[in-house]
Amino acid sequence: MLSFQIMSLITGIVAHVDAGKTTLSEAILYKMGVIRKLGRVDDRNTFLDTDVIERKRGITVFSKEAIATSKITLLDTPGHVDLTAEMERTLSVLDVAILVLSAPDGIQAHTRTLWPMLERANIPTLIFVNKIDMFKGEKDQLLTSLYKGLSDNIIDFSNIEEQGFIENISEKDDALTEKYLDNKEITIDDIKRVIKERKVFPLLFGSALKLNEIDNLINILTTYFEPKPYSESFSGIVYRVSRDKLGARLTHLKVTGGVLHAKDMLGGEKANELRVSSGEKAETVKEVKAGELVQIVGLKDSKPGMCYGSSMQYVPTAIPALTYQVIASDQTDISKLYRALSELQEELPELSLGINRDEIRISLMGEIQKEIITDIIKRRYGIAIELKDGKIKYKETIENSSHGIGHFEPLKHYAEVHLKLSPAPRGSGLSFKSLVPTDLLELNWQRLILTHLKEKEHLGILTGSPITDIEITLIAGRAHLKHTEGGDFREATYRAVRNGLMKARSILLEPIYSFIAIIPESSVGRFLSDITMMSGNATIKDSRDSFITLEGKCPVSTMLNYAITLRSYTKGEGTITTVVSQYDRCHNEDEIINSISYDPLSDLENTPSSVFCSHGAGFPVPWDRVEEFAHIKL
């Protein structure tokens, strides 16, 4: 049964950086009576950019909410491409998105990245063309560019009484077309439906700074958009983890069904306290209903994207391309630094924290995030760090199935694990399951093996890079009634994975940029030539005022610093926005493998060999003879 009670419309504001997103948030909050005075990004006094680093830099870094009225809750999101992962996490909780464009700049590169993200998340979207007072061209030309660059289902809602408005709406939906031709009334509910189904995208031209068209925007939001229906049984999705000024861990969650009460159990943990936040202010409440946002105190295991009481899954598409070594410049103990970064990774899971031989590495989206992380670690933990040795984050996968065996049997210890490693679709990551009957291996041991598979970042055998796109299946296992301990299965499991990788045919994957470039017509030839030389591809998508828009894909390794080159030969007129969209086969695989010179047999922390017992003593068996000694014969 679904509940359709009146709920707040969770409204996210997304944009290319400097399009006026935060200014629009201020304008809406001002018009709805939440704030008495308009803040300015330049003055570092906006309602939602409250973090020290946000006011210092004049950009939004963290997604934050403001309760405008009982009908609208705003979520302001980062606009810089380096912070796309933070923005993307909020999409899972939105009822509607306001996509802000700058009229003088038109459709910018990051706008073209945001649009397909909104489409994948199936979010009804209103488009607000900001800074129209600064636009010198023809509005019709600007509208045509939006049709061409985004969607021809965009409809100007500036004057809904205008002749032809209803006809334009009806053309976007077969049922409405039939209704219109039969001279039947097109109702508000009809318009709501086609907007909800993303068949129509309302458009407004205005100026957030001058409050032009803000009243109309609020009216359109409250009239033509509505919250999603929710089930009566409890469910919720986590979109952010943060910490308050006293260091308490906060889980930011949208209740997507039923009611959440203080002291309720979530995933085996107690929600000790519920807070409803608006800007810097937070109020403690006893319950939160479906459709509302809440900050929960008391959860230690929650992660962004985690769902409670629901099978819904969040799959991020913004992927870091670079990995950096983290060095404490003030000689802080490495264990203290690792604990600080582990805590920060709870908030920013894209960091992919790892440690190998006392070298700590994290993954980052770009230079802006690099500076932000350095600042946060210094302010919050008092540790001055350097991020050095930026490298491409390679991954490895396999092309064929293999049977991995891990045996761990020093004296008075025992565990044997058999795994099947199978190639999985590109971009699917790692998956784990068991096919072992419980009469052959007890369920608690099977669960322990699956836990050990999930807890570790398993490394490949070509370059020692993390593995991905592999289905790992437990197909057999054995414990000893007296001698098996939990740590024995950890050793056997890790060795089985590594053993399977040694037997399979591995390939190296590299991160691939999806890029959008806007360059002068005179530079197109040079640009296309460069892209070919960098093992990429490009397609011309649009032309406007002697500038060409191109989209394409290119390996990160070859395009990493190309923005500097582009600005140089276009005399500052060319721009390019890049987002890591996928991993694919490395274009210079042999060269990279040879340059890294990784020896999988010398990596004793990730050994493919096993330990067997004979005459009261354990002895090592090399990986290629483990099957010969294995106790389980398959």
N, C-alpha and C positions, 0 to 999 in steps of 0.2 A: 504494500500500500504506500502511495506517495503523498507527501505533504506539500500543499501549495499555500501555506500561510504567508502573510506579508513578511518579507525578510529584506535585509539590507543588500543592495546590489554591489557586489565586490567588483570595483572598477579599477583596472590597472592602466597606468599611463606609460606608454613606451614610445621611444623616439631615437633617432640619431642624435648624438651628443650636440648640444647647443641649439637644438631646434626650438627650445622654449618649454620643455616638459615640466620642469619644476616651477617655472613661472605660471604655467597653466594650473598646476595644483594649487598654488597660492590664490589665483584668481577664483577658482571654484570654491575654495574654503572661505574666502572673503565674501563672496556673493551669498554663500549659504550661512553666514553669520558665525562661523567657527572662529575666525580671527577678526580683530577690529582694525588691524593695520596691515597693509600688504608688505611682505618681506621681499628682499631682492637678493638674487644669487650673488651679485657683485658686492652687496653689503654684508654677506655672510650671515643673514638673519632670517632665512626661510623657515617655515614651520616644520618641515620634514627633514631637511638636511641638518641634523642635529649633532652628528659625530664630529669630533675635532678635525679629523682628516678631511671630511666633506667641506667643512667651512674654510679649511686651509686651502683646498684645491679648487673650490667652487664647482664641484661635480657631485652627483649622487653616487655613492659607493654601495650602500646597503638599501635593500627594499624595506620601506616602512609604511605603516598604515595611518590613516587619519579618518575618524568617523565624522563625515560631513553632516549627515542627518540620519534619522532612522531608516531612510531610504537608500542612502549612498555611503559606502566606505571606499575611500581612495587608497590605492597602493601605488606609491611612486617608486619607479625602478631605475637602475643605472642605465645610462645611455651610451657609455663608452664601450667600444667593441671588446676591449680587454676584460670587461665585467659582464659579458654576455651570459655566463653561467649563472650568476646571481639573478639576472633578469629572468632567465629561462625558468628557474625554479618557481617563480611566482605565477607562471602561466597556468599551472595545474590548479590554482584556486580561483581563477578569475571567472566572473559571469560575463564581463564585457571588457574590451580593451579600447582605449582611446589612442589611436596612432597619430602622433603629432608630426607634422611636416613644416619646414620653414618655406614660406612662399618664395623668397628670393633664391633659395637653393634648390627647390623642387625635390624630386626623389633622390635622396643621397644614397651613398653606397650601403650604409648599415640599414637603411630603410628596406632595401631589397633583401637583406638578411632576415629582418624582423617579419616581413610579410609571410614568407612560407612557414615560419615558426608559428604564427597565429593560425595559419591554415591547418597545420598538423595538429595543433591543440584544439581546433574546431571552436574558436572563440569568436562570438559576434563582435564586430568591430565598427567603431565610429571613427571617421577620419577628420581631424581638425587641422586645417591649413593655417598655420600661425604666421604672424608678422606680415599680414596682408597689406598693412599700411606702408610697408617698406618695399612692396612689390611694384616694379615699374612696367611690367609687361601687361599683356591682355589676359584677363581671367579665363576666357574661353580656351586659350592656348595652354594655360596651366591645367585646366580640366582635361583637355585632350591628352596631355602627358600622363595624367593620373590613370585615365582609361587604358592607355597603352602600357604603362609601366607596372600597374597594380591589377586593376580589374575594370571591365566595362560594366560591371554591376554597381558601380559607384553612382549615387544619386544625390544631387544637391538638395539639402533640407533647409536651406536658408529661408525659403518662403514656401511653405507647404500649401498655401492658398493659391499659388500660381497655377495658371492654366497649363495642363499637360503633366502636372506632378503625379496625379493618380494613374494616368495612362503609363507613365514611365515605370511606376512601381509594378503595375499589372503585367508588363512585358517580361518581367523577370521570373514569372512563375506560371506554369500552364493552367493551374486551377484558377488563379486570379485573372488570367487572360480570358478564360471562358466566362467568368463572373462579370468581367468588365464588358465583354461583348454582349452579354445578356442584359446589360443595363442594371445590374445589381450593385448595391453599395459595397465599396471596398472599405472595410471597417478598420479600426485601430488594431483589433486582434489579428486581422489579416496581415497588416504591416508588421506587427510584432513577430508573427510566424516566419515571414520571409527573411527578416533580419536575424532571427534566431538560427535559421537554417543557412545563414551566410549566402543567401541569394541576393541580398541588398546590403550595401554599405553606405549608411548616411554620411554626408559630407557637409562641413561648415567651413567658411572662410572667416577668419577673425584675427584679433590681436589680444593675446593674453595679458600683455603689459598694460594695454589701454582698456581692458575689460570689454572689448568689443565682441559681441555674440556669445558671451559667457552665459547669460540668462537663457538664451536659446539652447545652448548646449545642455544645460541642466534640465531644461524642459524636455528635450528629446530623450535624454537618458531615462528620466522618470516616466515618460509616456510610452516609449517604444521598445524599451529593453526591460527584461525581467530576470530575476534569479532563476537558477536551475531548480527543478523539483528534486526533493530529497526523500529518502526512505525513512521510515519511522524507527528502525533499529540503528543503533549507534555505528557510525563510521567516521573516519577523519584522515586527512592527509597532511603530512609535515612539509612545509615549504621553506623553513629556515630554522637554524639553531643559532642562538646568540647568548650573550651574558650581560646581566645588568651591571650597574655601577658598583655593586657590592660583590660581583663575581658569581652570582647565582646563575645556573644554567637554565636558559629559557628555550622551550620548544614551541615554535610558532606553528600553529595548526589551524586548518579550516575544518570545522565540523561539517561533514557531508551527509550526515544522517542522524536522526534521533537527537538526544540531549547528552551532553557531557557534564557530570557533576564533580565538584571538588571531592577528592579522596577516591574517585573511581579508579579501578585498575586498568592499565593500558599495557598490553604485552607483558604482563607479570610485574609491572612497576606501578606505583601509586602516584596519581596526579595530586600532589600535596596542596597545590595552590593554583587557582585560575586567575589570570589577569587579562583585562581588556584594555588595549592601549590605543592612544590617539596622540601622535607626535611624541613628545617627551613624557606625557602624563600617562599613568597606568592606574587602573582601579581594580581592586580585588572583587571577584564575583563568586557566587555559589554554583552557578550553572551557566552553560553556553548552549544555545540551540543551533539546529542545522542552518547552515548558510552564514554563520558568524565566524570571525577570526578570534583566536585566543592564544595567550602565552601561558604555557604550563611549566610550573616549577616542580621538580621531583623526578623527572625522567632522565636517566643517564645513558640509555642505549638508543634513544631516538636519533634518526638521521634524516636529512632533507630527502624527500621523495618517498619516505616510509609511509605505508598505509595501514591504518588500524581498522579492523572489521570490514575490510573490503579487499577484493582481488585486483582492484585498479593498480596499474603500475606506471611509474614515472621513469622514462628513459631519456637521459640527457643527450643532447646533440652537440652542445658546445664542449669541445675537447681541447685540453691544453696540448701544445705541440712541443714545448721546450721543458727540459728538466735541468735544474740548477743544484749545485752543491751548496749547502748551507754551512757557513762557518761563523762561529761566535768570535767576533773581533775582540771581545773583552775577556777571552780565556774562560768563559763559562763552561762548566762541566758538560760533556756531551749528553749525558743522561738527562740533565735539567733542560737542555735545549730541546731534546727529543720529546720530553713530556709537554713542553710548551707548544711545540708544533703539532703534537697529537691532539691537544685540546683545540687548537685553531682549526685542524682538519675536520673536526666535528661540525664546524660552521661552514667550512669551505671544502667539501669532499673532493673537488677537482684537484686539490694539492697532491693527492696520491703519494703521501709520505712514505719514504722507504729508507732503510739503513743497511749498509753492507760494508763490513770491515771498518767500522767506525766512521764511515762516510755517509752523512745524511743528505738525501736529495728530495726535492719537491718539484712538482710540475706546475707551470704557470702559463697564463694566456698571453702575457706580453709585458712590456716595460711598465705600464701604469700599475698593473697588479703587483709587479715586482717591488715597486716603490711603496705601495700600500702595505704589503706584507711586512716589509722591513720596518715601517712606521708602527704597525700594530704590535709587533713583537717587542719593540723598544718601549712603547708606552704601557702596554699591559703587563709585560713580564720583566721589564728592566734589562733585557738582553739586547745588546747591539750586535747585529748580524751583517754578514756580507753574503750576497748571492753571486757565486762565481761559476765559471766553466759552463755556460749555457750550452746544452747539447740537444740535438734532435731526439725526441722520445720515440725510439723504435719499438716495435712489438714483434712477436713471433707466433706462428701458428703451424699447423701440419696439413699435408695434402692427402694423407692416407691414414687408415685406422691402424692401431697397434695395441699390443697387450703388454701392459706394464706390471711388473712384479716387484714388491718390496718385502723383504724378510728381515726381521730384527730379533736376534736370539743370542745376545751375550748370556753369560751364566745367570740363571734364575730370572730371565726375561723371555717373553715370546709374543710375537705377532707376525702374521703374514697377510698381505693385502694384494689382491689382483684387480687391476683397473683396465677398462677398455677406453682408449682415447680415440675419438672420432672427429673428423673435421665438421665444423658448424658454419652456417652462413656468415658471410663477412659482416662484421658489425654487431654480431649477436653476443659477443663476450664469452664468458665461461659459464657452463651449466653443469649441475651435479645431480646424480640420482643413483639409486641402488636397485638391483634386480635380484638380490640374494634372498632366498627364503629364510625366515626366522628360525626354522628348525636346523639350518646349517650354520648360522651365525646370529647370535642374540641381537635383538633390536637395539639395545643400548650400545653395543659395539659398533653397529652400523651407523647409528647417529653420531657416534664419536668420530668415526672415519670421515663422514660427510662434513662434520665441523672442522676437522683438520684440513680438509680440502679447501674449505672456504676461507680459513683464517690466514692463509699464507699467500703472498704474492709469488707465484711459481715462475721461475725463470727458464727461458729457452736455452737451447744448447748451441745456437749459432753465434750469438753475441752477448748472451746473458741478459737479454731484454725480457720484460714480462710477456707471458703467453696470453693469447686471446683466441676467441672463435673456436673453442674446442668443447665438445661434450664429453664429460668424464663420468663413466659409469662403473660403480662397484659391482663386480661380477663374481667375486669369491673372497673369502677371508677366513682366518682361523685364529682362535685364542686358546690359551692354556688355562685349565681350571685353577691352577695354583699360582703360576708365574706371570700371568699377563697383568700389566698395569697400564694406565691411560697413556703414559708417555711412550710406551712400546708401539702403540698404534700410530702415534704421531710420526715416529721414525719410519715405520713401515710404509705409511701413506706417502710421505714426502719422497721416499726412495722409489715407490711404485710409479709416481708421476714422472719422475726424472728418468726412470728406466724405460717407460713408454715413449718418452720424447726421443731417447737415444735410438729406439727401434723404428720410429716413424720418419717420414721424409719432411723435414722442416723447411719453412720459407720465411723470409724476412719481410715485415710490413713497415711501411713508412707513412707518416701523417700527410694528408693531402689538403691543401687549401682550396676552398671555394672562394673565388675572388670576384669583386665587382670593381671595375675601373672606369673612371670618367676622365677622358683625356681630350686634348685638342685634336681636331681632324688631321692637322699636319703631322701629328706624332703617331698616328695609327700604324703605319707601316713599320716603324721602329719597334713599337710595342708588340705587334704580332710576331715579328722576327725574334724578339727576346723571349717571348713565351715558348716558341718552338724550341729555341736553344736550351730552355730550362725544362724540357720534357713535359710541357703543359699543353693546354689547348684553350682557345678563346673563341667566342661568338659575339658578333655585334648585335646588340639588343635595341638600341635607341640612338637617336641623334636629336640634338637640340641646341640651337644658338652656337653652331660651329664646334660643339662638343659631342663626342661619341661615347656611349655607354657600352661596355663589353663585360661579359660574364664568362667564367671558365673555371678550370681546375689546374692545379700545378703542385708538384711536390714542395713541401715546406722547406726542405733542405736547399733547394735552388732559388726559392723566392723570398727567403727570410728577410733580407735587407733591401728588397727591390723597391720599396716605397721611396727610399732615399734617392736611388738611381732615377726613378720616374720623375720625382720633383726636380731633379737636376736638369734633365734634358727637355722637360716641358716648361722650364723656367718658373716652377712653382704652381703651374696651373693644373697639372694632373694629380688625381687622387686615386687611391686604391684602398679598399677595405677587404681584409682577409679573415676567414673563419675556418678553423679545422673542421671539415665536414665528414671525414672518413679516414680509414686506414686502407691502403691497398699495397699490392706487391711493390717492393722497393725497386726503383728504376735502375739503380746501380748496386744491386745486392752483393755481388762478389767483391766489389771495391770496399764497401762498408764492412763486410765480414772480415776481410783481410786487414783493414786498418784497425779494427778493434782487437783482433788477435785473441779472441776468447777461447780458452781451453776448458771444456766442460768437465774433463776428468781431473783437472787441477782445482776445481771449485769444490773444496771439501765440505762446505756448508750446504751444498746442493748435490750431493753424490748420487749417482745412479746405481751404485753397488749395494750389496746387502751383507748382513752379518749372520752367519750360521754357527751352530754349536756342535762340537765333537770332542769326546773324551773330557768333558767338564770345562771346556774353554771355547770362547767365541773366536771365529776366524773370518776374515773378509773374503767375499766372492765377487769378482769383477762383474760388471753389468751384463756382459755378453754370455756369462755362464750361470746366471741366477736361475733361469728356467730349468736348467739341468739339475740344480740342487733343490728347487722348490718342493715343498711338502704336498701342495695341492697340484694335481695334474689335470689340466683342462685340455 
